[in-house]
Amino acid sequence: LWCIPDVIFVFILIRMLWNETQEILPAARSGLDGLIGYMEFWNIVDWCSIVLGGVVMGFWAQICFGISGSIQTLTAEFPKPTLDGMVFANQTYLTEAELAAVVDRTSMEDNLLELHQTSLDIASTHEALRNLVFWYNF
């Protein structure tokens, strides 16, 4: 259900692209004068909306694939059930010896660093998307 608004947005963009293409092709067949006549203010606004909408969808797809792909793969490498069970049983944090019995600390730290960098990359993409959406809605 979460993807329904995204699908509606894509269909709106496709409809706009189809309608504008139906307008610009006859104008292009008329030559340069036809294209100049076609390039009115609202047609330029429509093409900007189509291009920026496509860029927004591209950014959004990149964020979704990053969260559902990279992040999930990296977090799956942690022995979460074992670590959680030990923490709940102890009612406190694990000592270094307890942690070392379950997982190699160096590999876990490397995995955490990669997870953190991937999260930062997704956050940067999301920030760029927010800025783009601001200008898209402006």
Phi, psi and omega in degrees: 000333183294339184268356183300313177298324178295318179295319177298317179299317179297317179296323177296317178297317179296319178296317178298317179298316179299312181297316180292325177294321178296334178274321187280330181298312176297325178293322180291326177295336179279355179095196183296322179297322178294319178293320178296321177293327180289325187284066173272170185305311186288331175291323176294319177299318179299315180293323175296319178296319180295313182294311180295324176297320176295320178294318177300316179296324177296314177298316182296319178297320179298318178295314181297316179293325178294318181287317183276347181251284187300311183297317181295321179295316181292320180287336179291341180284345178278140176279067187301314182299320180293313180296317179299317180299320180292319180294317180293325179290320181280339185060027179200178178289159178279146173279169179299322180294318179295319178294318181295334179289337184260319187214149175289123186297319181298315180293324178294319178294321177297318178296319178296320177297317178294320177297317179296317180294319178297319178297319177296320178298316178294321179296321178295319177297319179295321178296318177298321178296316179299317179295320180294319179295325176301311181288329177295320181278346180287000000 
